[in-house]
């Protein structure tokens, strides 16, 4: 009799495990919120534990403006952007928790652009939330962030396959996703370290010079961004984190974004009131050497040329002002980062050529198996 | 709480666990009652009044009928020797009339509610349009009515019970809470099957112990139900909805394809819901009535209705068809016809003989049509089926004669296939009214299928299907799933005395696990569920 029970238990457990494994593997390689955000966030979790000197937190500016691989080549420290498009400040504390679970960085850089987003509707926008929630691995922290920030379909955030299980409808794209995931995971680390940009030089007009502008706009109490930024600052204090640096990256400010610039100044004051340092790099565009007619792919993001200039400037600041440097890494890790540095240079060469030949291209370049293959063979 | 939500699956798991963990075995039915009412209240508090009214009124009236019958029997026994035969007959007739009145009050009240909620606006609109059409002003108000969840199913089930008590077939339930469970048992409340009291009630009340084989078989049935619902029905529904939203934009071939897909979707959807319900009940230890037996393999419309929605057919047979066919009116009319000059001819004698059954069939199917919805198209659907059955009964000797003359062996395989195809096409004609916007739309669709279907139109149909927002690979999956459903149906048909699950039990454990895993994986990857899909409610949910 006992044997019968054991056999039944074994069969049920085998079935459950097999099914759970199927769900896990499918989510990991195929049925996910696929694209450049996925590759970047997945890449973060591939980094060796406690191997990063700097972790970046923020929205698209973070992965477009600064290149971790290039910074490593120039200054020798390791870093990684934990960021997605339109990354909501309401989710920052959970992302910080993720960063701290896997890394023990000397400095955490928080980019403030999305923390002054005045549009309250963005905080409940499904696509904004899924941008990051779908990509975090399943954990208590993720569950907490889902239950606090999502109104329905909780399970589809915890198990993204529920939402993305029909990606097979476009077999060609699915094949590409699987190929990219497989290439990255089998290598064990990312080569471009999450850097994503457009090979495009934008024609920017009607720019406002904010170099010496310290105008502060009121961060209204009705703005959800203020509430969430305050919550995030409280969280940093509660965690007794003293290695957090708040930064506003440079933008090409125009009429429609001037108020955001002023709100960022207000956010800076709020940050400082918590005893944290606020660095407004909007003021430093000239010092960085940014050329508005060459270094941006749109008003808010730097292209590869701008990325190199900004990385050199900010990387230098991190190394010399904040004392970030790498205090010894394993041979394996060094090889990996050296490899990344080599590829980022190949990437810059490739994009340089690409821009020359395709001046009107609006494509987004990020780490895919095809791109890596091209860089390996042609550059 | 839809069957296709994770909330429902969690609810079922909690209920099953609570049921088997409840320490007082003989009171385990209370867990089912609580779960059933929780499930019902979750759908909306406003619905509760209606199910409570049906429960209380049916319970009380059945008790009154029962107690009246018992008292009458006692009185009859006491006066057995004193009363003459005539006195006894008179007394019995009096009792019968009183019992019938009590039963009738229950039927009128409960069917009255159902009819009012379901058909009031239909009649108001029809009357207004009729009177206004002939120049008389009519402004019967249209009301903002709602249909409580599963009202048709629990009303039919309860009314069946009160008739059974009246007929003395069953004793009235003394415990109102137990009766409330019979009316509201959650796996069947949404879309049946319609349970018969003496088959279902005792199963609900008696304690059941956990049984692994029941769990296994029940879970397999549920899984198969979800496969049919999520992989087949909810993927196919896109085509039907798009084509039927404006059928005038499509050629006859596409409309025919939509009707064909509807036959698949309706069967997959309805049978899936029933499989899930039966699977849940089976895990608990309750065997609910079968509602489908491969209906599309039927060789006649009569047989189709014995295989499709079996419990509705059974209910109609027990509580409408027999009472009508055996009624004095019908029997006397038949006798009169038989004794008339017309009845002396061979044809007349035959028609007189089958008159009660054929007319009763027509009335039953008229009611079946009306039951499906408050719209003339459903009346047409019912009458179409009823007329076909009536004609097939009346012309049976003619068909037999033709077969004989043409040397057709009615038992041959080829003729069997012909009969199946013929029946299926007749069924499809009825389905047109189901998916049409209204009666005239249905007629127009049939006209278009007949006059505008060509082989050349198939290419256009393929383009039309893809324009519904369905990818070619989805069509491939739909076709593959349908082939699987067809193969399973053939296996079931060939082994009709055994369940598919019993056949699978004979497989090697590895193959069994592999089959369950593949079914789970098919639902996981190919199911139409999750955000981005409008979780399709079951077709029969709001009946």
Interface residues (C-beta under 8 A of the other chain):
Chain A: X8 X11 X14 X15 X18 X19 X22 X23 X26 X31 X126 X153 X155 X156 X161 X162 X163 X165 X166 X168 X169 X170 X171
Chain B: X6 X212 X471 X473 X474 X509 X513 X516 X517 X520 X521 X524 X525 X526 X527 X528 X529 X530 X531 X532
